[in-house]
């Protein structure tokens, strides 16, 4: 089968699509023929070696956690799934950017027929991370919540989940994404210099909570707006968050099939929009990451093996 590999840490040019042995499922595992697999900013950090201390790569390394596809083989003791089932899920083995991937059966859920493949294959990391960030700040009808990176992969879902809980949501994004933010009832505000004053004007009062999906100074902005540390969550501002006592719920905090299944059902019913910025064939994985690393992408970038 074909799979993405890199043999050393580095920039995009270390990524290769190679012929590798097709894996076989063990007990409690299924083999999935991948139809779609999302790509993540975290994979860039791993490839560059920035997470070597916490998550070192064993070379040659694969990549990818999100996936959606069709079960083509099952191992012993698998319950609830059969060959031919359409599923979405995740792997912790850095392996979904490939034509086939072995997945633990507890990490997949059935794909609702109304859920497009591209959405199904890019829902896990962004969806469960967004779910965790909203849970962390616990918004409700009286609250005004600011979300940075509001049109990105995680932010575009976080604004919708916060709105579902009845909060007033202010989304920080570039002007070209303001029209999309208005559709689910989000108040769009331009990011950048002067954002604090624009947020105060849009809020018409106090800001109760802040969800940061972007990093780069938003911890200080939340402090400037008077947000209490327990109502501020960041997925990219770890050291700064520790300095002020903010929360850092993110990838992994809600990473389970139960949450993924709930998000899939919402998306299938049209109650949660998962924007797809662009899709690429597996052979163009370098182009996919070039687009991702340029930033300011509205929604998810997806590989199609």
Order of alpha helices (4+ residues) and beta strands (2+ residues): beta-beta-beta-alpha-beta-beta-beta-beta-alpha-alpha-beta-alpha-beta-alpha-beta-alpha-beta-alpha-beta-alpha-alpha-beta-alpha-beta
